[in-house]
Amino acid sequence: MTIDSRQVAAGMLEAVPFARTLGVEFVEVAPDAGGGVRAVVRLPDSPATHNHIGGPHAGAMFTLGETASGTVVLAAFGHLLDRAVPLAVTADIHYRKLAMGPVLATARLARPALEVIDELEAGRRPEFGVEVEIATEDGRTTATMTVIWTLRPN
């Protein structure tokens, strides 16, 4: 699988203007082990996104994680947009530690992309997870998130 990371990043910022509002940066979009995709997305440190204790607001961290998961979905299944619409079904986030400064969200498909595509081609509406780890730039995990997505056939 080849991925044009600049095209994926531009597509995400076009589709999700709120990510642009937060200043989300796309660090990496690449194939991952086992036929998956990995995306790393960064939220810069900005007083505009701080909470009452000076770190990134929970809503900003949620948006970062959801944006990273959507980046994985677009990279893995963007070639199917003429046949199916990706939709987030559920999201579950666990805030683990206080985050201060910039944070990175690393997202990965929880199952091989080809399995999901096979389900869609068989006429089913696949659901699949994207696992996200949100961490400080020095690698300290501050939150974990799972977003369940579907590809709704057109």
C-alpha positions, 0 to 999 in steps of 0.5 A: 500500500502506498500512501500520499501523506500530504494528500491525506493531510490536505483531505483531512483539513478540508473535511474537518475544519475544526482540526484546522482551527485547533492547528492540528499538524500531520506528522506521519501517515504510513503503512503499518505492520499487518496490512494496516495504517499508522498516523501521527498527529500533533496538537501544538501547545497553545493558550487557546486550547488550554484548560483551567490548569494550563494543559490541553483541554480534554475536548482538544485532546479528544479532537486530536485523537479523533482526527488521528483516527480519521486520518487512518481511515482516510489513508486506508479507505480513501480510494473507496469514497465513491462507494462508501462514506466513513462514519465514526460510530462510537468513541471511548477515551480514557484520560490517564495523566495530566498532559502539558505542552504539545501532544501527539496522537498515534492511531492504528487500525485494529484489523487489516484494511483488506478484511474491512474492504472484503466485508464491504465488497461482500455487501456488508457494512463493516465496523472496525476499530482504530486504537489511539495513544495520546502522549507528550512529546517525550513519550509519556502516555496521557490518554488512550482512545478507541474509535469505532468506524463504519463504511456506509455504502452509498 
